């Protein structure tokens, strides 16, 4: 398992940049919560969370910082539901069907639910106090403590990802575990990005994690859509063919994923190079 040596001051500057970036994107989201700003906000919250998780214990226990991050996670969850409805609409629009009127009724149903969840998310965003925005000082942080924390967390993520891979490679129906694997790949990717400007070898690992999460994201979008449509099948029987089509796409994506990444389940392999 690779260990990292880097300047804690430089890493903390990147941590503060992630906090500042979240603040800026949140302002854009409050002015216009369109698809792009929702996507950018969700990504900035992931980076904010990874930055927070990288900090030594005394900072993670700091109440204002901890509360700020927890509130951002509440906002992330609300916008996740909005994002799911956007995916459902996108997939329905791309699905050619003779049952256009019935599809339109389903689309109206989705758009109404999206609107409700977006209003909830906007209220959470408006309650975030940007004047209480935290910054981490660098003067009293030792390289040893920051490096120790960073290497510990990197190893935890690497081991967790390997265990999840062992499970999902063997069973395509482990939907929840596939989603957890995707989230952990994102967390490790954003975590490593904190020092990528100090260790160029990390770029290869970051790219690998990005590729894995992309295909897992496509699988998850199919799984979420299939689950949603099954819940609507009684009210909208016309979705049956759509479900079958999504299932075929999903299984093809899963086979592609297995063929590309099953070698990581072999002994003495590691996600981190």
N, C-alpha and C positions, 0 to 999 in steps of 0.2 A: 504494500500500500504506500503510495507516494505521500511524502510529507512536504509541507510548504514553508519556506522562509521568505519573509517579506517585511516591508516597512508598515508598522501598525498605523503610523500617522497618515500615510498615503491611503491605506485602506479605509480609515475612518473618514477621510475626506470624501471617498466614494460613497460611504454610508450616508453622510450628510447630503450628498448630491441626490441620492435616491429619495431621501425625505423631502428635499426641495422640489424634486421632479414631481412627486405625488401632489404636493401643494399646487403647483402650476397647472397640472392636468385636471385636478379637482375644480379649479376655477373655470377652466374651459368647459368641463362637464356641467357645472352649474348654469353656465350661460346657454349651453346647447347640448343636451344629452342625446346626441345622435349616435349612430352605430359606431363611427370611428372613435368618438370620445369615450364611449362605453368600453370599447376594446382597449384603448390606451389607458384608461383609468384602471381597469382590471390588471393590466400588465404592471402598472406602476405600483399597485398594492402588493402584488407578488414580490416585486423588487424591494419594497418597503419592509415586508415581512422577513425576507431573507437577510436584509441588512440588520434588522433588529435581532434576528436569531444568531447572527455572527458575533454579537457584542458580549463582552465579559459579564458575569453574573450581576455585578453591582448596577450595571446599566439596564439589564433586562428586568431587574427588580425595582427600578425607578418608576414610581407610580405614574407621573405624567406621561412618560414615554410609553409605558405598558398600556395605559388607557387609550392613548392616541392610536397605537397599533391595533388594539382590540376593536375600537370604533371603526377603523378602516376595514377590518375584516367583516364587520356587519354590513358595511356598504358593499363589499365584494360579493357577499352571499346574495344580497338583494339584486344586484346587477347580473349575477349568474342566471337567475330565473328569467330576466329580460333577455339575456343573450340566448338562452335556450329557445325562447319563442321566436327570436330572429332566425335561428337555425331551422326551426320547423317551417316557418314561412318560406325561407329560401329553398328548402327541399320540395315543398309542395309546388312552388312556382316553377321548379325545374322538372316536375313530374308531368309528363304528357298523359292526359286522361280524357276520355269522352264524357266523364262526369263532371264537367266544368262547374255547373251550378251547385252541385253538392260540395265540390272543392271550395267554391267561393263561400259557402256557408261555414265551412270549417275554418277558412282563413279569417272570416269575421270573428269567429269564436276565439281564435288565437290572438288576433289583434286587440280584442277587448281585454283579454287576460294580460297581455303585454303591457297595456296602458295602466292597468291596476298596479302591477308590480313596479313599473317605472315610477309611478307617483310615490310609492313606498320608499324606493331607493333614493329619490330626490329629497324626501323629507330627512332621511338619515344623513345625506350629504350636507344639507343645510344646517344640521345640528353640529357638524364638526367645527370646532373653534380653531380657525387658522391662526388666530393671534397667539394661541398656546402651542404653536409649532415648535417641536423640540430640535435642538442641535447638540451634537456630541462634541465635547471639547477633546483635544488631542494631547494636551500638555502632560497629563498625569497617567497616560495609558502606556504600559510597557509592551514592547514587542513580544516578550515571552508569553504573557497572558493571552494576548490576541492570537498569536500563532497557535498556542495550545488549544484554544477554543476552536479555531478554524479547522485545524487538523482533526480534532475529535468529531466535529460535526460532519466534515467531509467523509470520514470513515463510516459514520452512522448511516448517512445517506447511501453510500456505495453498497454497504452490506444489505441494507433494506431493499434497494433496487434489485440486487442479485437474487434475494429470496423471493421477491415478487415475480421476477422473470421466471424462476424455476416453476412457479405455480401456473402462471398464465400461458406459458409455452406448451404446457401439457393439457390444458383444458380451455377451449375457446369460450366456454360459458361462464367463466369467472369474471363477470362483467364488473362487479364492484372492485375486484383486485386489479383489473386492467386500468380502471379509473385512478386508483391509488398509485399505481406505477407511473401513470402519466403525470400526476401531481408531484410525485417525488422527483421525477426527472426534471421538471420545471424548477423545483426548489433547489436542487443541486446545481442546475445550470445558472440560475440567478446568483446563487451563493458563490460559485467559482468566478463569475464575472466581476465580483468585488476586487479581485486581485489580478484579473486577466491582463491589465496594463503593466503588471510587474513580472508576469510569468507567461511568456508567449506560448509555451507548450500547452497551456490550458485551452488555447483557442480550438485545438483539435477535439478535445473532450466536449467543450461547449457546443461545437458544431454537431458532434455525434448525439448529444442529448437533445439538441434542437430537432434533429431528424427523427429521433425516436418519438418525441412528444408530438410531432406533426402527424405521424401515421396513427399513433394512439388517439390523437384528437379526432381524426376522421372516423375511427372505430367508435369512439364515444358518441360522436354526433349521430351516427347510425343507431347505436343502442338507445340513446335518449329519445330519438324520433320514433323508433319502433315501440318503445314502452309507452310513449304518449299516445300514439295512434291506436294501440291496442285498447287503451282506456276510452277512446272515442268510437270504437268499432260499433257499439250498439246504436249510438246516435247517428253515426255516419258510416253505414255498411260499405260504401264505395271505397273505403281506405284499404280494404283487404288486399287488392293487387299492389297497392303502394307499399304495404308492409312486406309483401313477398319480394318486391323489387329491392327495398332497402336491406332486407335480410341477405339477399344474394351479394349486394355490394359490400355489406359488412363482412361476410365470410371470406370474400376475395381479399379484402384489406387485411383481415386477420392472417390468412395464409401467407400473404406478402410479408407481414410483420414477423411471423415465425421463421420464414426462410432467411430473412435478413439478420435476425438477432439471436437465434438459438445458440450460436457459438458462445455467447456470454454466460451460458449456464454451465459451461465446462469448468472443471477445476483449474485453479490458478489463473483465472481471467478476472479482469476488473474493468468497470466502466471508466474509472479514472486512469489515465495513462501515466 
